[in-house]
Amino acid sequence: MKSMLPIQTIEELISTSYVSAIIANAGHVPNTISHDFGVDLEVRRIGKHDSKRIDLGVILELQLKASVKWIAEAEHIVFDLEADAYNRLVFRRDNATTPCVLILCCLPRDQTQWLKVCEDELVIKKCCYYFFVDGPATTNSSSLRIRIPRSQLLTCQSITDMKHKIYGETLQ
């Protein structure tokens, strides 16, 4: 069946669903941003006041990239990020109040492998990695090769670990 959506749109929607499921399973609320100014999802913290739940605000913002154009090395995932996207993350890191992390959703090259559905499970392949920009802006005009440690696999635990790293152990 031929899709009416562009491949890039399908990649983006799959990555948003994948990351949202991880955020929700980690006990937070994913919030999709309707206007893309460099942030695609927020991770919102929910607290309990008396017997009611209350939104305590954004703890982390995410810029999502989905691609089949990544390389797996022994220790790293290698990805060519658009220079403009990288520089916006650097600018944001230096000027925003809420941290923003790049999430790279690595999809298989074969589109038929992206999603499998049956009565017992929903499988989305392959996985996502997170990356905090830590260097200076690039002078490259097209792209910048980034190397994401494979240990930075996006999981429920890594969401919790990022929260603790950013805010310390006091943010529950």
Secondary structure in CASP SS format (residue, H / E / C, confidence):
PFRMAT SS
TARGET T0000
AUTHOR 0000-0000-0000
METHOD secondary structure of the structure
MODEL  1
M C 1.00
K C 1.00
S C 1.00
M C 1.00
L C 1.00
P C 1.00
I H 1.00
Q H 1.00
T H 1.00
I H 1.00
E H 1.00
E H 1.00
L H 1.00
I H 1.00
S H 1.00
T H 1.00
S H 1.00
Y H 1.00
V H 1.00
S H 1.00
A H 1.00
I H 1.00
I H 1.00
A H 1.00
N H 1.00
A C 1.00
G C 1.00
H C 1.00
V E 1.00
P E 1.00
N E 1.00
T E 1.00
I C 1.00
S C 1.00
H C 1.00
D C 1.00
F C 1.00
G C 1.00
V C 1.00
D C 1.00
L E 1.00
E E 1.00
V E 1.00
R E 1.00
R E 1.00
I E 1.00
G E 1.00
K E 1.00
H E 1.00
D C 1.00
S C 1.00
K E 1.00
R E 1.00
I E 1.00
D E 1.00
L E 1.00
G E 1.00
V E 1.00
I E 1.00
L E 1.00
E E 1.00
L E 1.00
Q E 1.00
L E 1.00
K E 1.00
A E 1.00
S E 1.00
V C 1.00
K C 1.00
W E 1.00
I E 1.00
A E 1.00
E C 1.00
A C 1.00
E C 1.00
H E 1.00
I E 1.00
V E 1.00
F E 1.00
D E 1.00
L E 1.00
E E 1.00
A H 1.00
D H 1.00
A H 1.00
Y H 1.00
N H 1.00
R H 1.00
L H 1.00
V H 1.00
F H 1.00
R H 1.00
R H 1.00
D H 1.00
N H 1.00
A C 1.00
T C 1.00
T C 1.00
P C 1.00
C E 1.00
V E 1.00
L E 1.00
I E 1.00
L E 1.00
C E 1.00
C E 1.00
L C 1.00
P C 1.00
R C 1.00
D C 1.00
Q H 1.00
T H 1.00
Q H 1.00
W C 1.00
L E 1.00
K E 1.00
V E 1.00
C C 1.00
E C 1.00
D C 1.00
E C 1.00
L E 1.00
V E 1.00
I E 1.00
K C 1.00
K C 1.00
C E 1.00
C E 1.00
Y E 1.00
Y E 1.00
F E 1.00
F C 1.00
V C 1.00
D C 1.00
G C 1.00
P C 1.00
A C 1.00
T C 1.00
T C 1.00
N C 1.00
S C 1.00
S C 1.00
S E 1.00
L E 1.00
R E 1.00
I E 1.00
R E 1.00
I E 1.00
P E 1.00
R C 1.00
S C 1.00
Q C 1.00
L E 1.00
L C 1.00
T C 1.00
C H 1.00
Q H 1.00
S H 1.00
I H 1.00
T H 1.00
D H 1.00
M H 1.00
K H 1.00
H H 1.00
K H 1.00
I H 1.00
Y H 1.00
G C 1.00
E C 1.00
T C 1.00
L C 1.00
Q C 1.00
END
